[in-house]
Amino acid sequence: MKRVCLVSQPGLIQQATRAVLASLPGVTLVATASGALSATALVPEIQPDLLLIDANLPDEEIEALLAWVRAHRPELLCIVMTQTS
């Protein structure tokens, strides 16, 4: 069972992503953080296997979160969702 922490601001993207994750076998959404700062507080506590990051967060916030992960939890897998047109 993969434990996922979603980093996404409240809204449609977060709701849709939560619904998709809930439908996947072998995946458990263990927490949702609304931003990088709250994610850095949650990750040590919940020990997820994957950090799924919404691309709608500000670029500098995503970069800061990825730098924090690299420094504190380098084994943690991270996926940053992207936007396309």
Phi and psi in degrees as GROMACS dihedral restraints (atoms count N, CA, C in turn):
[ dihedral_restraints ]
;  ai    aj    ak    al  type     phi  dphi    fc
    3     4     5     6     1   -87.5    20    10
    4     5     6     7     1   128.4    20    10
    6     7     8     9     1   -96.4    20    10
    7     8     9    10     1   121.9    20    10
    9    10    11    12     1  -115.3    20    10
   10    11    12    13     1   137.7    20    10
   12    13    14    15     1  -112.6    20    10
   13    14    15    16     1   122.5    20    10
   15    16    17    18     1   -95.8    20    10
   16    17    18    19     1   128.7    20    10
   18    19    20    21     1  -110.8    20    10
   19    20    21    22     1   105.8    20    10
   21    22    23    24     1  -160.3    20    10
   22    23    24    25     1   137.7    20    10
   24    25    26    27     1   -68.0    20    10
   25    26    27    28     1   147.7    20    10
   27    28    29    30     1   -56.4    20    10
   28    29    30    31     1   140.5    20    10
   30    31    32    33     1   148.4    20    10
   31    32    33    34     1  -165.6    20    10
   33    34    35    36     1   -61.9    20    10
   34    35    36    37     1   -43.9    20    10
   36    37    38    39     1   -61.5    20    10
   37    38    39    40     1   -44.8    20    10
   39    40    41    42     1   -63.2    20    10
   40    41    42    43     1   -45.1    20    10
   42    43    44    45     1   -62.2    20    10
   43    44    45    46     1   -44.7    20    10
   45    46    47    48     1   -65.5    20    10
   46    47    48    49     1   -41.4    20    10
   48    49    50    51     1   -65.8    20    10
   49    50    51    52     1   -41.0    20    10
   51    52    53    54     1   -60.3    20    10
   52    53    54    55     1   -41.8    20    10
   54    55    56    57     1   -64.6    20    10
   55    56    57    58     1   -42.4    20    10
   57    58    59    60     1   -63.8    20    10
   58    59    60    61     1   -46.5    20    10
   60    61    62    63     1   -60.9    20    10
   61    62    63    64     1   -38.3    20    10
   63    64    65    66     1   -64.6    20    10
   64    65    66    67     1   -25.1    20    10
   66    67    68    69     1   -88.3    20    10
   67    68    69    70     1    -6.4    20    10
   69    70    71    72     1   -90.0    20    10
   70    71    72    73     1   125.6    20    10
   72    73    74    75     1   -69.1    20    10
   73    74    75    76     1   142.4    20    10
   75    76    77    78     1    81.6    20    10
   76    77    78    79     1     8.1    20    10
   78    79    80    81     1  -125.1    20    10
   79    80    81    82     1   132.2    20    10
   81    82    83    84     1  -125.1    20    10
   82    83    84    85     1   123.6    20    10
   84    85    86    87     1   -81.1    20    10
   85    86    87    88     1   111.7    20    10
   87    88    89    90     1   -95.7    20    10
   88    89    90    91     1   -18.9    20    10
   90    91    92    93     1  -167.1    20    10
   91    92    93    94     1   156.3    20    10
   93    94    95    96     1  -127.9    20    10
   94    95    96    97     1   127.9    20    10
   96    97    98    99     1  -113.0    20    10
   97    98    99   100     1   140.9    20    10
   99   100   101   102     1   -85.0    20    10
  100   101   102   103     1    -7.7    20    10
  102   103   104   105     1  -169.1    20    10
  103   104   105   106     1   179.4    20    10
  105   106   107   108     1   -63.7    20    10
  106   107   108   109     1   -42.3    20    10
  108   109   110   111     1   -63.1    20    10
  109   110   111   112     1   -45.1    20    10
  111   112   113   114     1   -68.2    20    10
  112   113   114   115     1   -31.4    20    10
  114   115   116   117     1   -65.1    20    10
  115   116   117   118     1   -40.8    20    10
  117   118   119   120     1   -66.1    20    10
  118   119   120   121     1   -25.6    20    10
  120   121   122   123     1   -79.4    20    10
  121   122   123   124     1   -35.2    20    10
  123   124   125   126     1   -77.5    20    10
  124   125   126   127     1   -41.3    20    10
  126   127   128   129     1   -54.7    20    10
  127   128   129   130     1   -48.8    20    10
  129   130   131   132     1   -62.9    20    10
  130   131   132   133     1   -30.0    20    10
  132   133   134   135     1   -77.2    20    10
  133   134   135   136     1   -42.1    20    10
  135   136   137   138     1   -97.6    20    10
  136   137   138   139     1   -15.7    20    10
  138   139   140   141     1    51.9    20    10
  139   140   141   142     1    59.4    20    10
  141   142   143   144     1   -73.0    20    10
  142   143   144   145     1   163.0    20    10
  144   145   146   147     1   -89.5    20    10
  145   146   147   148     1   -23.6    20    10
  147   148   149   150     1  -143.7    20    10
  148   149   150   151     1   136.6    20    10
  150   151   152   153     1  -109.0    20    10
  151   152   153   154     1   115.9    20    10
  153   154   155   156     1  -105.0    20    10
  154   155   156   157     1   116.2    20    10
  156   157   158   159     1  -112.5    20    10
  157   158   159   160     1   127.8    20    10
  159   160   161   162     1   -73.9    20    10
  160   161   162   163     1   130.9    20    10
  162   163   164   165     1   -69.8    20    10
  163   164   165   166     1   -10.2    20    10
  165   166   167   168     1   -77.7    20    10
  166   167   168   169     1    -7.4    20    10
  168   169   170   171     1   -70.2    20    10
  169   170   171   172     1   152.7    20    10
  171   172   173   174     1   -58.1    20    10
  172   173   174   175     1   141.7    20    10
  174   175   176   177     1   -52.6    20    10
  175   176   177   178     1   -43.3    20    10
  177   178   179   180     1   -67.6    20    10
  178   179   180   181     1   -28.5    20    10
  180   181   182   183     1   -71.3    20    10
  181   182   183   184     1   -41.5    20    10
  183   184   185   186     1   -63.1    20    10
  184   185   186   187     1   -45.4    20    10
  186   187   188   189     1   -61.4    20    10
  187   188   189   190     1   -42.8    20    10
  189   190   191   192     1   -64.4    20    10
  190   191   192   193     1   -40.3    20    10
  192   193   194   195     1   -65.4    20    10
  193   194   195   196     1   -44.6    20    10
  195   196   197   198     1   -63.9    20    10
  196   197   198   199     1   -37.5    20    10
  198   199   200   201     1   -65.2    20    10
  199   200   201   202     1   -40.1    20    10
  201   202   203   204     1   -63.4    20    10
  202   203   204   205     1   -44.4    20    10
  204   205   206   207     1   -60.7    20    10
  205   206   207   208     1   -45.4    20    10
  207   208   209   210     1   -59.1    20    10
  208   209   210   211     1   -37.4    20    10
  210   211   212   213     1   -80.1    20    10
  211   212   213   214     1   -35.0    20    10
  213   214   215   216     1  -109.8    20    10
  214   215   216   217     1   -28.2    20    10
  216   217   218   219     1  -141.3    20    10
  217   218   219   220     1    62.9    20    10
  219   220   221   222     1   -60.5    20    10
  220   221   222   223     1   -19.7    20    10
  222   223   224   225     1   -81.8    20    10
  223   224   225   226     1   -11.8    20    10
  225   226   227   228     1   -73.0    20    10
  226   227   228   229     1   125.0    20    10
  228   229   230   231     1   -75.0    20    10
  229   230   231   232     1   138.7    20    10
  231   232   233   234     1  -129.5    20    10
  232   233   234   235     1   137.0    20    10
  234   235   236   237     1  -125.8    20    10
  235   236   237   238     1   126.1    20    10
  237   238   239   240     1  -103.5    20    10
  238   239   240   241     1   117.9    20    10
  240   241   242   243     1   -68.8    20    10
  241   242   243   244     1   144.6    20    10
  243   244   245   246     1  -117.0    20    10
  244   245   246   247     1   164.9    20    10
  246   247   248   249     1  -107.7    20    10
  247   248   249   250     1   139.5    20    10
  249   250   251   252     1  -133.3    20    10
  250   251   252   253     1   160.5    20    10
